[in-house]
Amino acid sequence: MNLMADILLNVIIAFLVGSVLFGLQRKIMARIQMRPGPPIIQHLLHTFKFFIKESAFPKTAAMPFYIAITAMLCAIWVAAVIVGPVTEGSLLLFFAIYALHKIVEHNAGSSSGSPYGKMSCVRAVFSAAAELPLFAVLIIIYLKTGTMNIGNIVTYQGQYGPLIWGIPLAAMMFFVLILSKAPYSPFAITKGKDIISGYETEHFGLLRGYLMISESIAWYMLLWIFLTVFIGGLSPIGYLIGMILISALVALINATTPILNPNHSIMVQVSLAFIGVLGSIILLTVY
Amino acid sequence: MDLSTLGGQFIGIIPLGDIVLYFTTFNLFMFAAVLAFTVLIAISRTESQVEAQFGTLKDREKKVGKAEFKIRRFLAIVCGLATAGAMVTGDVFDFTLFVALIGIVNIGIVAAVKEIDVLDSAFQYGIIAMIASLPLFGGAAFILASSGTLSLLEIVNIPTTTLMLFGSILLFLGVAGETGVAPFFATKAEMFRTPGSPFLLIIHLSSLMVIVRIIEILLIINKPF
C-alpha cells in the first residue's frame, strides 16, 4: 500500500477506535455505578461537535503558543502511529514521543493563564517524574529481547512466546502507565475534577477538538504498544478484543477507586515502578 | 551491536573535526522536535497569569515585564539550542557540556523572576545542579579512562568493563541532578508557578529530552549482549 495512504488509514483507525473505547469506558463505569451512562459513541460525537463550535481565545493566553501547542499534540500522536503500526520502528522513539506528550500536556495548561490550567501544569511536572520511570519498562524489554525494534520484538515473541509471561512485572508497569492516561483514573491528577478539566479547561472549539483527537489516538497507541510488545503480533480482531478487554478492566478500576491526592498518586506510581524495575531485573537474572 | 539497534535506521554523520554528530531516526526526530519548540518559543508572547486574591472577589494578573521577557527569551533559546545539540552529539564529553549548559540556563530562566518563592526554588535547584556537575563530568572521565575514547561511534564497538559501568552510573546521577528529574523534581516543580509559559516549556522539554537521550547513551556504553 502507498505509504501516505497507509498512514492516513492507520490514523483514522486509531482515532475512531480510540474514541469508541473511551465511550465504552464511560458506559462500563456508568453501569457499575448503577447509571445508564452516555452512548458508546458519545466521545466521538463530542469530538466532532467541537469542530463546528465557535472557537474562543482567552485574552490572557500566550499567543501563538496557546494555539500551536494543540496542533503539536496532534502531530506528536500522528508520529506515534507512523512509528508504531505503520513502520514498526524503535520503541525508544515511542518513548521520546511520550515524553513530548508530557511536555505538551504541561504547557497546554500553563499557556492560557488560567489558575486551573496552571495547577494542572504543575501537577504534570510531578506526574512526568513518576510516569517516566514507568516507561523504563522499555529498557527491560530491550534487556530481554536484545532489540528496541517493534518488528523484531514481535518476531522474538513468535519464537519464545509472549513477553507478558517472561517479564510480568514490566507488563504491570506499562499497565499502570496506561491506567494513568485514562480519564477518571486514580492517577489522572492533571485532569482531576478539582481543577475543572485541568490543562483543557481554557481550550474551546477547534482547539479542544484537536486535543480530543490526540487523546483518542494516544489511547489507541498505548493499548497497541502494550498488546504488541507483551502479547505479540495479533490479527486486527485480536487487537480489537485485547483493546476492549484492557479498556473494560481500566473502566472497572476507575469506577471503583477515587482519584488520588497528587502526592499519593506520584508515590504509588514511583513505588510500582521501583518494584517493577527491581523485580524484573531479578527475574531476568534468575531465569 | 550497532546504533540502529536502539534508534532505528542509521541516517548518517556530520564530522566537525573531533566533534561528530550522528543521526538515527530517533536522534533526528528529537533534534527536529526540540528545534520546532525552540522556534515556537522565540516567536511567542507570554501569558498573563490570573490568580485569586484573598479577602476580595477580585482577581490579580501577573505579567512578565519587558526586560525580564527579553532575558528569559534569550536564555530559553540558548537552552533549546543546547538541548538540540545534546540530541545529536556523538561525543560523551560534548553531551556533558550541553547538559551542564542546560542546567545553567534553566537556573537563569527562573532566577530572572522577582518572586521570593520562585527564587528560593531556583536557588535549591542551582545547588543540586552544581553538586551534580561533579558526577556528570566524573562519569565522562571514568568512561574515557576505561575505554580510551569518548566517541559513541567507537564505544559502541568496545566491550563493557566494570569501570565503564561505574562511569555510566555517575553520568546518570549527574544528568538526573542537572535536569532536576526524580528524585530532585520537588524543587523544580515549584519553579513552574511563575508566569512565562513558553520559557517554562523549555525547562521541562530539556529535562525530559536529555533523560530520553541518556537512556540511549547508557545502553550504547553498557552493552548487555
Boltz contact constraints between the chains, C-beta under 6 A:
constraints:
  - contact:
      token1: [A, 60]
      token2: [B, 47]
      max_distance: 6.0
  - contact:
      token1: [A, 60]
      token2: [B, 48]
      max_distance: 6.0
  - contact:
      token1: [A, 60]
      token2: [B, 50]
      max_distance: 6.0
  - contact:
      token1: [A, 61]
      token2: [B, 47]
      max_distance: 6.0
  - contact:
      token1: [A, 62]
      token2: [B, 44]
      max_distance: 6.0
  - contact:
      token1: [A, 62]
      token2: [B, 45]
      max_distance: 6.0
  - contact:
      token1: [A, 62]
      token2: [B, 46]
      max_distance: 6.0
  - contact:
      token1: [A, 62]
      token2: [B, 47]
      max_distance: 6.0
  - contact:
      token1: [A, 62]
      token2: [B, 197]
      max_distance: 6.0
  - contact:
      token1: [A, 62]
      token2: [B, 198]
      max_distance: 6.0
  - contact:
      token1: [A, 63]
      token2: [B, 45]
      max_distance: 6.0
  - contact:
      token1: [A, 65]
      token2: [B, 44]
      max_distance: 6.0
  - contact:
      token1: [A, 65]
      token2: [B, 198]
      max_distance: 6.0
  - contact:
      token1: [A, 68]
      token2: [B, 40]
      max_distance: 6.0
  - contact:
      token1: [A, 89]
      token2: [B, 8]
      max_distance: 6.0
  - contact:
      token1: [A, 90]
      token2: [B, 7]
      max_distance: 6.0
  - contact:
      token1: [A, 90]
      token2: [B, 8]
      max_distance: 6.0
  - contact:
      token1: [A, 90]
      token2: [B, 26]
      max_distance: 6.0
  - contact:
      token1: [A, 92]
      token2: [B, 6]
      max_distance: 6.0
  - contact:
      token1: [A, 92]
      token2: [B, 26]
      max_distance: 6.0
  - contact:
      token1: [A, 93]
      token2: [B, 26]
      max_distance: 6.0
  - contact:
      token1: [A, 93]
      token2: [B, 29]
      max_distance: 6.0
  - contact:
      token1: [A, 95]
      token2: [B, 212]
      max_distance: 6.0
  - contact:
      token1: [A, 96]
      token2: [B, 30]
      max_distance: 6.0
  - contact:
      token1: [A, 96]
      token2: [B, 212]
      max_distance: 6.0
  - contact:
      token1: [A, 99]
      token2: [B, 208]
      max_distance: 6.0
  - contact:
      token1: [A, 99]
      token2: [B, 212]
      max_distance: 6.0
  - contact:
      token1: [A, 100]
      token2: [B, 33]
      max_distance: 6.0
  - contact:
      token1: [A, 103]
      token2: [B, 204]
      max_distance: 6.0
  - contact:
      token1: [A, 103]
      token2: [B, 205]
      max_distance: 6.0
  - contact:
      token1: [A, 106]
      token2: [B, 204]
      max_distance: 6.0
  - contact:
      token1: [A, 107]
      token2: [B, 197]
      max_distance: 6.0
  - contact:
      token1: [A, 107]
      token2: [B, 201]
      max_distance: 6.0
  - contact:
      token1: [A, 110]
      token2: [B, 197]
      max_distance: 6.0
  - contact:
      token1: [A, 110]
      token2: [B, 200]
      max_distance: 6.0
  - contact:
      token1: [A, 111]
      token2: [B, 47]
      max_distance: 6.0
  - contact:
      token1: [A, 111]
      token2: [B, 197]
      max_distance: 6.0
  - contact:
      token1: [A, 113]
      token2: [B, 47]
      max_distance: 6.0
  - contact:
      token1: [A, 113]
      token2: [B, 48]
      max_distance: 6.0
  - contact:
      token1: [A, 113]
      token2: [B, 49]
      max_distance: 6.0
  - contact:
      token1: [A, 113]
      token2: [B, 50]
      max_distance: 6.0
  - contact:
      token1: [A, 122]
      token2: [B, 189]
      max_distance: 6.0
  - contact:
      token1: [A, 122]
      token2: [B, 192]
      max_distance: 6.0
  - contact:
      token1: [A, 125]
      token2: [B, 189]
      max_distance: 6.0
  - contact:
      token1: [A, 125]
      token2: [B, 192]
      max_distance: 6.0
  - contact:
      token1: [A, 126]
      token2: [B, 189]
      max_distance: 6.0
  - contact:
      token1: [A, 129]
      token2: [B, 181]
      max_distance: 6.0
  - contact:
      token1: [A, 129]
      token2: [B, 182]
      max_distance: 6.0
  - contact:
      token1: [A, 129]
      token2: [B, 185]
      max_distance: 6.0
  - contact:
      token1: [A, 143]
      token2: [B, 224]
      max_distance: 6.0
  - contact:
      token1: [A, 146]
      token2: [B, 225]
      max_distance: 6.0
  - contact:
      token1: [A, 147]
      token2: [B, 5]
      max_distance: 6.0
  - contact:
      token1: [A, 148]
      token2: [B, 6]
      max_distance: 6.0
